Amino acid sequence: MNSFLANLCLLAEEAAPKAGDAPLGQMFIPLMLMAVVFYFLILRPQTKERKKHDELVGALKKNDRVITAGGIVGTVANVTPDSNEITIKIDDNTRIRVLKSHINVAPADPKDSKDS
C-alpha cells in the first residue's frame, strides 16, 4: 500500500506545472500567428482571384471572345443566366457548351487571340 501511495505522489508531482513552464496562453500565440500568416498568404489571395473570375464570367455577353481552360478559343454564342453553362462558337458550324467555371480568359481585344 505504501508503494502505491508513493507512486501516486510521484505522478502528482510530475503532473503539477513547474516553475519554468510557459502559461497556456503563451503556447497559443505562435499558432495564432501562423493562422494569420496562412490567411494573408493563401486564403485571401485565393478569394480575391475567385471574385475576379466570377465578375469576368458574370460580365460575359454574346460575341465576347473567350479562351477555355482547355485552350479552346471561341466566341460566346449564348449565355443562359440561370445555368452554369455557356455556348461557345468555335467555327461557323461548330458550337460547344462549356461550364462557366472553365472560362479562363476573356481577351478585351479580338486581336489578342488570332484565328487560324
C-alpha positions as CSV (number, residue, x, y, z in Angstrom):
1,M,0.0,0.0,0.0
2,N,2.9,2.4,0.8
3,S,4.4,1.8,-2.6
4,F,1.1,2.6,-4.2
5,L,0.8,5.9,-2.3
6,A,4.4,6.7,-3.1
7,N,3.8,6.1,-6.9
8,L,0.6,8.2,-6.7
9,C,2.6,11.1,-5.1
10,L,5.3,10.9,-7.8
11,L,2.6,11.0,-10.5
12,A,1.0,14.1,-8.9
13,E,4.4,15.9,-8.7
14,E,5.1,15.2,-12.4
15,A,1.7,16.4,-13.5
16,A,2.0,19.7,-11.5
17,P,3.2,22.7,-13.5
18,K,6.8,23.5,-12.9
19,A,8.2,27.0,-12.3
20,G,9.8,27.2,-15.8
21,D,6.8,26.1,-17.8
22,A,5.1,28.7,-20.1
23,P,1.5,29.5,-19.4
24,L,-1.1,28.0,-21.7
25,G,-1.9,31.4,-23.4
26,Q,1.7,31.8,-24.5
27,M,1.7,28.5,-26.2
28,F,-1.2,29.5,-28.5
29,I,0.4,32.8,-29.6
30,P,2.7,31.1,-32.3
31,L,-0.4,29.1,-33.5
32,M,-2.4,32.3,-33.9
33,L,0.4,34.0,-35.8
34,M,0.7,31.0,-38.1
35,A,-3.1,31.2,-38.7
36,V,-2.9,34.9,-39.6
37,V,0.0,34.3,-42.0
38,F,-1.8,31.4,-43.6
39,Y,-4.9,33.7,-44.1
40,F,-3.0,36.5,-45.7
41,L,-0.7,34.4,-47.9
42,I,-3.1,31.7,-49.1
43,L,-6.8,32.3,-48.3
44,R,-7.2,36.0,-49.0
45,P,-5.5,36.0,-52.5
46,Q,-7.5,32.9,-53.5
47,T,-10.7,34.6,-52.5
48,K,-9.8,37.7,-54.5
49,E,-9.0,35.6,-57.6
50,R,-12.3,33.8,-57.3
51,K,-14.2,37.1,-57.1
52,K,-12.3,38.4,-60.1
53,H,-13.2,35.2,-62.1
54,D,-16.8,35.4,-61.1
55,E,-17.0,39.0,-62.2
56,L,-15.4,38.1,-65.5
57,V,-17.8,35.3,-66.1
58,G,-20.8,37.3,-65.0
59,A,-20.0,40.1,-67.4
60,L,-19.8,37.8,-70.5
61,K,-22.3,38.5,-73.2
62,K,-22.9,37.4,-76.8
63,N,-20.0,37.9,-79.2
64,D,-17.3,38.1,-76.5
65,R,-14.1,36.3,-77.3
66,V,-13.1,33.7,-74.7
67,I,-10.4,31.1,-74.0
68,T,-11.4,28.0,-72.1
69,A,-9.3,26.1,-69.5
70,G,-8.6,23.6,-72.2
71,G,-7.2,26.2,-74.6
72,I,-10.2,26.4,-76.9
73,V,-10.6,29.9,-78.4
74,G,-14.1,30.9,-79.4
75,T,-16.9,33.5,-79.3
76,V,-19.7,33.4,-76.9
77,A,-22.9,32.4,-78.8
78,N,-25.3,32.1,-75.9
79,V,-25.3,32.9,-72.1
80,T,-28.0,31.5,-70.0
81,P,-28.2,33.5,-66.8
82,D,-29.8,30.6,-64.7
83,S,-27.5,27.9,-66.0
84,N,-23.8,27.3,-65.3
85,E,-23.1,26.7,-68.9
86,I,-22.1,29.0,-71.8
87,T,-22.4,28.1,-75.5
88,I,-19.2,28.9,-77.4
89,K,-19.0,29.2,-81.2
90,I,-15.7,27.8,-82.4
91,D,-16.3,27.7,-86.1
92,D,-19.1,28.5,-88.5
93,N,-21.0,25.3,-87.8
94,T,-19.3,24.3,-84.5
95,R,-20.7,25.2,-81.1
96,I,-19.9,23.7,-77.7
97,R,-21.3,24.0,-74.3
98,V,-18.7,24.9,-71.6
99,L,-19.1,25.3,-67.9
100,K,-18.7,28.9,-66.7
101,S,-16.0,27.8,-64.2
102,H,-13.8,26.6,-67.1
103,I,-13.6,30.0,-68.8
104,N,-10.1,31.3,-68.2
105,V,-9.6,34.5,-70.2
106,A,-11.8,36.9,-72.0
107,P,-9.5,38.9,-74.2
108,A,-10.6,42.6,-74.5
109,D,-9.1,43.0,-78.0
110,P,-10.1,40.4,-80.6
111,K,-6.5,40.7,-82.0
112,D,-5.2,39.1,-78.8
113,S,-6.4,35.6,-79.9
114,K,-5.8,35.2,-83.7
115,D,-7.9,32.7,-85.7
116,S,-6.0,30.4,-87.9
